[in-house]
Amino acid sequence: MSATDSRTARPRTVHPTVHRTDPVLPRTGGPAVRYVWAITRLSLGFVFFWAFADKLFGLGHSTASKQAWIHGGHPTLGFLKFSAAGPFKGFYHSIAGAAWADWLFMLGLAGIGAALLLGVGMRVAAGAGVVMLVMMWSVVLPPDSNVFMDDHLIYALVIVGLALVGAGDTLGFGRRWSRTRLARRFPVLR
């Protein structure tokens, strides 16, 4: 496929993929970049899975043992009841501590965390992660440190980037998972 560069009026070749002879490869797809994305994936996976484990067992970091989900606590209660501000405050207060909200939140944390740690189901994890993170961002509108941007939106962008670059293939089971019959039949599961 070729196109014309309007500045020089010379035809240029447009490649749908980066070739191994491309001098830009080490910056865009070389081993170092793949490992940086993989470590980013593992780190973000740990953030999600740690939040799940802390709320489930009350490990004492953000959740006291007596408030643990396994001891009858409500994982959504504190954040939605006491942190909610802005235009959605009423909505979040109304669902704080609801059993269905607790279950969805905990399943989301566990599922997204496990997918990121294992490197499988990255597309579904990215979609679910963006929904969860944007909702968490909307709880605290406006953010304390900025008029708009906060870490929830940054994490949402990062998780999309992880799925787009196939970060599950390095230091994960993404490549093996993508060859399974299920992932080939339903590519959204990759």
DRENNU-571499 format. One record per residue: x, z negated, y of N, C-alpha, C in turn. Coordinates in steps of 0.05 Angstrom, whole numbers, padded with zeros to 5 digits, always signed. Example, Ala and Ser with C-alpha at 12.3 -4.5 7.8 and 13.67 -1.06 7.14 Angstrom:
+00264-00156-00114+00246-00156-00090+00264-00156-00066
+00257-00142-00045+00273-00143-00021+00258-00157+00001
END
This chain:
+00017+00000-00023+00000+00000+00000+00018+00000+00024
+00012+00016+00044+00029+00016+00068+00011+00014+00093
+00023+00005+00114+00009+00003+00140+00028+00011+00162
+00018+00014+00186+00036+00022+00208+00039-00003+00226
+00064-00009+00233+00071-00030+00251+00066-00019+00279
+00048-00031+00294+00041-00020+00320+00063-00022+00341
+00082-00040+00338+00103-00042+00357+00124-00020+00354
+00129-00011+00330+00150+00009+00325+00139+00035+00315
+00114+00036+00309+00101+00060+00298+00115+00070+00272
+00127+00051+00258+00140+00058+00233+00122+00048+00210
+00121+00063+00189+00106+00052+00166+00121+00028+00154
+00106+00008+00146+00118-00015+00132+00103-00019+00106
+00116-00031+00087+00104-00036+00062+00092-00064+00062
+00068-00066+00052+00054-00091+00050+00052-00098+00021
+00064-00121+00013+00064-00129-00014+00044-00152-00018
+00026-00150-00038+00007-00172-00042+00021-00197-00053
+00045-00195-00064+00059-00218-00074+00088-00217-00064
+00101-00239-00064+00129-00241-00056+00146-00232-00080
+00165-00215-00075+00183-00205-00096+00208-00223-00097
+00220-00224-00120+00244-00240-00124+00267-00232-00106
+00267-00207-00097+00289-00198-00080+00283-00204-00050
+00260-00215-00044+00253-00222-00016+00271-00244-00007
+00286-00241+00016+00304-00262+00026+00289-00287+00035
+00263-00285+00039+00248-00308+00047+00240-00326+00024
+00243-00317-00001+00234-00331-00024+00243-00360-00026
+00268-00367-00021+00276-00395-00023+00259-00414-00004
+00250-00403+00018+00234-00420+00036+00205-00421+00029
+00194-00401+00015+00166-00400+00010+00158-00404-00019
+00176-00401-00037+00167-00403-00065+00190-00411-00084
+00212-00419-00073+00234-00427-00090+00230-00454-00103
+00248-00462-00121+00245-00487-00135+00242-00512-00116
+00257-00513-00095+00256-00536-00077+00228-00539-00065
+00217-00517-00057+00190-00518-00045+00169-00526-00066
+00172-00515-00090+00153-00523-00111+00155-00553-00117
+00179-00564-00117+00182-00593-00122+00171-00610-00099
+00175-00600-00074+00164-00615-00051+00133-00616-00054
+00121-00593-00060+00091-00593-00064+00083-00610-00087
+00098-00610-00109+00092-00626-00132+00094-00656-00125
+00114-00664-00111+00117-00692-00103+00095-00700-00084
+00088-00682-00066+00065-00687-00048+00040-00691-00064
+00035-00674-00084+00012-00676-00101+00011-00703-00115
+00034-00711-00127+00035-00736-00141+00031-00760-00122
+00042-00758-00098+00039-00779-00079+00010-00782-00070
-00004-00760-00065-00032-00762-00057-00049-00770-00080
-00042-00762-00104-00056-00771-00128-00054-00801-00131
-00030-00812-00126-00026-00840-00127-00043-00855-00107
-00046-00844-00082-00062-00856-00062-00091-00858-00072
-00102-00837-00083-00130-00838-00093-00132-00856-00117
-00114-00854-00136-00117-00870-00160-00112-00900-00155
-00094-00906-00137-00089-00934-00130-00114-00946-00117
-00127-00931-00099-00152-00941-00086-00173-00946-00108
-00175-00929-00127-00194-00933-00149-00187-00958-00165
-00162-00961-00173-00153-00985-00189-00157-01010-00173
-00150-01010-00148-00152-01034-00131-00181-01043-00128
-00199-01024-00124-00227-01030-00121-00240-01038-00148
-00231-01026-00170-00241-01032-00196-00233-01060-00205
-00208-01067-00203-00197-01092-00214-00192-01114-00193
-00193-01107-00167-00187-01126-00146-00158-01135-00148
-00140-01116-00144-00112-01121-00148-00100-01137-00124
-00116-01142-00104-00107-01159-00082-00095-01144-00058
-00092-01118-00060-00081-01103-00037-00103-01100-00016
-00124-01085-00022-00146-01082-00003-00171-01097-00013
-00172-01103-00039-00195-01115-00051-00187-01141-00066
-00199-01163-00058-00194-01188-00072-00206-01187-00100
-00195-01203-00118-00204-01203-00146-00234-01209-00148
-00244-01228-00132-00272-01235-00133-00291-01213-00123
-00279-01193-00108-00295-01171-00097-00292-01146-00115
-00278-01148-00137-00273-01125-00154-00299-01114-00165
-00300-01089-00170-00324-01076-00181-00330-01088-00209
-00310-01094-00225-00316-01105-00251-00327-01134-00249
-00324-01146-00226-00335-01173-00222-00361-01172-00205
-00373-01149-00204-00399-01146-00189-00397-01139-00160
-00372-01133-00151-00369-01125-00123-00379-01097-00118
-00380-01090-00093-00390-01063-00085-00367-01049-00070
-00355-01029-00082-00332-01015-00069-00338-01003-00042
-00363-00995-00037-00369-00982-00012-00378-01002+00010
-00384-01026+00002-00397-01045+00021-00379-01051+00046
-00355-01060+00041-00338-01068+00064-00333-01046+00084
-00324-01023+00074-00317-01001+00092-00341-00990+00107
-00363-00986+00092-00386-00974+00105-00401-00993+00122
-00401-01019+00116-00416-01039+00131-00400-01048+00156
-00374-01051+00153-00359-01064+00175-00341-01044+00191
-00336-01021+00180-00319-01001+00194-00335-00979+00207
-00359-00975+00198-00375-00952+00208-00380-00955+00238
-00376-00933+00252-00380-00932+00281-00389-00904+00288
-00397-00899+00312-00403-00872+00321-00430-00863+00312
-00434-00836+00312-00460-00824+00309-00472-00828+00281
-00456-00834+00261-00467-00836+00233-00468-00865+00224
-00464-00884+00242-00464-00913+00235-00488-00921+00220
-00512-00914+00229-00537-00922+00216-00538-00911+00188
-00531-00886+00184-00532-00874+00157-00513-00889+00138
-00488-00894+00147-00469-00907+00129-00477-00936+00124
-00488-00950+00144-00497-00977+00139-00520-00977+00118
-00537-00956+00118-00559-00956+00100-00551-00951+00070
-00528-00939+00066-00519-00934+00038-00497-00953+00029
-00487-00970+00047-00466-00989+00041-00474-01007+00018
-00459-01006-00004-00464-01023-00027-00485-01013-00046
-00497-00990-00040-00517-00979-00059-00503-00971-00085
-00516-00976-00107-00503-00971-00134-00495-00942-00136
-00513-00923-00128-00506-00895-00131-00482-00888-00114
-00480-00899-00090-00457-00893-00072-00431-00905-00084
-00433-00929-00095-00410-00941-00109-00400-00924-00132
-00419-00915-00149-00411-00898-00171-00399-00871-00162
-00411-00858-00143-00400-00832-00134-00373-00836-00122
-00370-00857-00106-00344-00863-00093-00322-00868-00114
-00328-00885-00133-00308-00892-00153-00302-00869-00172
-00322-00854-00180-00317-00830-00196-00300-00810-00181
-00306-00807-00155-00291-00789-00138-00261-00797-00136
-00257-00823-00130-00229-00833-00129-00214-00829-00155
-00227-00836-00177-00214-00834-00203-00210-00804-00211
-00230-00788-00207-00227-00760-00215-00207-00744-00198
-00209-00748-00172-00190-00734-00154-00161-00744-00160
-00159-00770-00163-00132-00782-00168-00121-00772-00194
-00137-00772-00215-00127-00763-00241-00120-00733-00241
-00137-00717-00228-00131-00688-00227-00105-00683-00212
-00101-00697-00190-00076-00693-00175-00052-00703-00191
-00054-00726-00203-00031-00737-00219-00024-00718-00242
-00045-00707-00255-00040-00690-00279-00034-00661-00271
-00043-00653-00247-00039-00625-00239-00060-00606-00250
-00083-00616-00259-00104-00599-00271-00129-00601-00254
-00145-00580-00255-00170-00581-00240-00165-00583-00210
-00144-00571-00201-00136-00573-00173-00157-00562-00153
-00171-00541-00161-00191-00529-00143-00215-00548-00140
-00224-00559-00161-00247-00578-00160-00238-00603-00145
-00214-00613-00151-00204-00637-00138-00201-00632-00108
-00192-00608-00100-00190-00602-00072-00217-00602-00058
-00237-00589-00071-00264-00588-00059-00276-00616-00057
-00274-00632-00078-00285-00659-00078-00270-00676-00059
-00243-00673-00058-00227-00689-00040-00233-00683-00011
-00237-00658-00004-00244-00651+00023-00270-00664+00031
-00290-00662+00014-00316-00674+00020-00313-00704+00024
-00299-00718+00005-00296-00747+00008-00280-00754+00033
-00258-00740+00038-00242-00747+00061-00256-00742+00088
-00270-00720+00089-00285-00714+00114-00307-00735+00118
-00320-00743+00097-00340-00764+00099-00327-00791+00108
-00304-00797+00097-00291-00822+00106-00282-00820+00135
-00273-00797+00143-00266-00792+00171-00291-00796+00189
-00314-00786+00180-00338-00788+00197-00349-00817+00199
-00340-00835+00181-00348-00863+00182-00337-00876+00207
-00313-00869+00214-00299-00883+00236-00297-00867+00262
-00316-00849+00266-00315-00833+00291-00321-00850+00315
-00307-00847+00336-00282-00832+00339-00259-00849+00328
-00239-00835+00317-00216-00850+00306-00203-00868+00327
-00190-00889+00317-00177-00908+00336-00154-00896+00351
-00137-00881+00338-00112-00872+00350-00113-00844+00362
-00135-00830+00361-00137-00803+00371-00166-00797+00376
-00171-00777+00394-00199-00771+00400-00213-00756+00377
-00197-00744+00358-00208-00728+00337-00194-00731+00311
-00168-00728+00311-00152-00725+00287-00145-00753+00276
-00146-00755+00249-00135-00779+00236-00125-00771+00208
-00115-00791+00193-00102-00785+00168-00121-00773+00147
-00147-00779+00149-00166-00767+00130-00166-00737+00132
-00166-00726+00156-00166-00697+00160-00140-00685+00152
-00118-00699+00157-00091-00689+00148-00091-00688+00118
-00100-00709+00104-00101-00708+00075-00118-00686+00065
-00141-00681+00078-00159-00659+00070-00144-00632+00071
-00129-00628+00093-00114-00603+00095-00092-00601+00073
-00079-00623+00068-00058-00624+00048-00069-00618+00020
-00092-00630+00014-00103-00625-00013-00111-00596-00017
-00121-00583+00004-00127-00555+00002-00101-00539-00002
-00080-00546+00013-00055-00533+00010-00044-00536-00019
-00047-00559-00030-00038-00564-00058-00051-00545-00077
-00077-00542-00074-00092-00524-00092-00084-00495-00087
-00080-00487-00062-00073-00459-00056-00045-00451-00067
-00026-00469-00067+00001-00462-00076+00005-00467-00106
-00016-00477-00119-00013-00482-00148+00006-00505-00154
+00004-00526-00138+00023-00549-00140+00021-00563-00167
+00000-00559-00182-00002-00571-00209+00016-00559-00230
+00027-00536-00224+00044-00523-00244+00072-00536-00246
+00081-00549-00225+00108-00561-00225+00103-00591-00228
+00117-00604-00247+00114-00632-00253+00085-00639-00260
+00071-00621-00272+00044-00625-00280+00036-00607-00302
+00011-00609-00310+00000-00593-00333-00016-00569-00324
-00013-00562-00298-00029-00540-00287-00026-00513-00301
-00001-00506-00307+00004-00480-00321-00009-00480-00349
-00004-00501-00363-00016-00503-00390-00046-00504-00389
-00057-00519-00370-00086-00521-00367-00098-00493-00360
-00085-00478-00343-00095-00452-00335-00097-00432-00358
-00082-00437-00379-00083-00420-00403-00104-00428-00423
-00118-00450-00418-00139-00458-00437-00163-00440-00435
-00178-00438-00456-00201-00420-00456-00221-00428-00434
-00225-00454-00430-00244-00464-00410-00235-00456-00382
-00210-00460-00375-00200-00453-00348-00200-00423-00344
-00195-00407-00365-00196-00378-00362-00224-00369-00358
-00243-00381-00372-00271-00373-00369-00283-00381-00343
-00275-00405-00333-00285-00415-00307-00261-00421-00289
-00252-00401-00274-00228-00404-00258-00229-00426-00237
-00253-00434-00229-00256-00456-00210-00244-00482-00221
-00242-00484-00247-00231-00508-00260-00200-00509-00260
-00187-00489-00250-00158-00488-00251-00146-00508-00232
END
